[in-house]
Amino acid sequence: MRFRIPAFLMIALAFACGTDLWAQTVTDRYDDLFRSYSKKFFGPAFDWRIFKAQAMAESGLDPNAKSWVGARGLMQLMPATYGEVQSKNPDLGDISDPKWNIAAGIYYDRQLWRQWTGVADDITHRRSFMFGSYNAGRGTLLRAQRVAEDKALDHTQWSSIEVVAPEVPRWRHEETLGYVSKISTNVERMDDNGRVARATPARRESPPPSGAPPGK
């Protein structure tokens, strides 16, 4: 009989050793799909890793993930949104298939990307608006832009949206800002091949000999 360590004990051991448990469980199983559909919908020069980073933020790369509101799969698409994408891409299959879920998510990102041509001439700002609207809806960000304009801020910059976010009605802004930030952080954790670097366990210093003063 195999002895299984309880999950809570594994987590406790990981923290005790100073390791990042989650960094060690990120899969590269879907990397080829992220590469393929990024190239198809955004072109070969676009950094495909941002879509993997997005899926990490959305579902933890769990193809069976389902939110309390009904969003499904790796890219956490609502069935209605998936249906709209599928109507324009009839080759897409079932929403629960990781291949089609990733394809639909990146296609939807492309649609949003095209809608943010008027933001600051910087790929980072445009990417933030794209992901922000993926999470909160384009209408929410348009309201945020109007608030920014009223305050004489540059409404084309994501940093301005971050400033006015708490004043935008009917917006769970902390969720959206955290989502966009998490995607950026996820990309920073990756190497050029999209592999998430394993955290190096922190070295634990041995306690000083009995009677020795601290730091000696």
N, C-alpha and C positions, 0 to 999 in steps of 0.2 A: 504494500500500500504506500502511495506517495504521500509525503507530508507536505501540506500546503501552508505557507505562512499567511496569516490573515492580512487582508489589504490594509487595515488600519496600522498594523505593525510595520508593514513595508514602508508606508508613508512616513511613519515616525522615524524609522531607521534612515530614510533618505534625508530628512531634515536634520537629524542628529549628525549625519556625515557631511552636511553642508552641500549636498548634491541637489541638482534641479531634476526632480523626478520626471516632470513633464517633458523636458528637453530630451530625455532618453527614450520617450515613447512615441515620438513623432515619426510617422511612417513616410517612406518615399514611394509607396505602392502606386500612387496616382500621379507621380511626377510627369510621366510621359503624356498623360491626358492634359495636364495643365500646360505643358509645352505645346502640344498639338493645337489645342483650341485657342490659346493665346496667339499663336502664329496665325491661325485662320481668321480670327476676328480683329486682331490688333496689329498684325504684321510681324515679320521676323525680328525686328529690332526692339520690340517691346519686351520689358523684363517680365517673363512669365512667372517669376517667383512671387510677385505681388498677389497673384490669384491663389496660389497655394497658401500664402500668408492670410489671405481673406478667409479661405476655407478653415484654416486653423482657428481663426477668431469666431467663425460662424458655428462650427460643429466639432472642433477638435479633430477634424478629419474622420469623423464617425459617419459612415454612409447610412446608418440606421437612425441617425439623430432626428428627433421630432420635437418641435417647440410646443409650448402650451397653446399657442395660437394656430398651430397646424403647419408651420413651415417645416419642410422636409429635406433630408439628405445633406450631403456635404456642403452645399451652398445655401442651405436653409431657404429654399424657395417656397412661396405659397403656391398651392395648386392652381389658383387663378392666374398668377403671374406665369407659372410654367405653361399653362394652357395658351396664353397669349404668345409666348415665345415659340411654342410648338406649332401654332397656326402659321407662323412665318418660316418655320423650319420643320416641315412635315416628316423629315427623316428621323427626328428625335423619338426615342422610345419612351419607356416608363420612367416616371420621375424618380423612382427608387433605384434605378440603375446608376451607379456612380458615373459612368461614362456620359450619360445624357444629362445628368444633374450638373456636372461640371460644365458641359457644353452650353447648357441653357443659362447657367449663372454667368459665364464669361460673355455670352451673347448679350445678356441683359446689361452687364457692365458696359459693353460697347455702346448700347443704346443711350445709356446715361452719359457716357463720355462725350458723345456727340452733342448732347444738350448743354454742355458746359464749355462751349468755345469762347464765351465772353469773360471768363475769369482770368486772373493774372497769368501772364505769359511765362508760366513756370510749371513744369510737369507735376511737381509736388503739390501745388495748390489745386490743379485740375484733378489730380488723382484723389485728393481729399474730398473735393466736392462730389466726385463720382461715388466714392464709398459712403460718404455721408448720406447721399440721397438713396443709395441702396438700402441703408439702414432705416432712415427716417422718412423718405419720400422727397421728391424734388420740391413739392409745394412747401414743405416745412423749411427748406433751405432758402427758397425764394422769400419767405416771410422774414427769415433771419437777415437776408441781404437788405431788405427794406429798413429793418431796424438799424442796421449798420449805416446805411445812407443817412437816416435821420440823425445819427450821431456824428456825421461828417467823417466816418471811417471809410476806408477803401473796401467796398463790399465785394470786390473781386478777389480778395485775399482771405484764405482760410483763417488766418490769425485773427481777422476782424470778426469772423463768425464765432470763433471761440470766445471773444470778449463779450459779445452781446447775447450769447446763447441763453444765459439765465433769464433774460428779459423777453424771450420769444414765447408767446403763448402756445399752449397745447403741444409742447415738445418735451419729451424726456431727454433733455440735452446731454445729461451726464452719460447716458447709455451710448449716444451717438458719438460724442467726443472721445469717449473711452474706446469705442469700437475702431474709429479711425486711427487713434494712437496705437492701439494694440496691433493693427495690421503693420504699421511702420516698424514697431518693435520686433514683430515676427520676422520681417524681412532682414532686419539687422542681425538676427540670430543665425541667419543662413550663410553658407559659403556660396561661391559662385555657381555651384551645381545644385543649389537648393537644399542641400543637406543641413539639418539643424545641428549645430555643434553641441556635443555633449558637454555638460558642465564638468569642470575639473573639481573633484572633491577638495574641500578646504582642508588645509593641514591643521591638525589639532595639536597645540603645543602641550608637551608633557608638563604636569604640575611640578613646581620647583621642589627640590629635596626638602624634607622636613627640617624646619629651622632656618631655611634660606630666605632672605628677603625677596619679595616679588620683583620680577624683572632681572634677577641675577641668575 
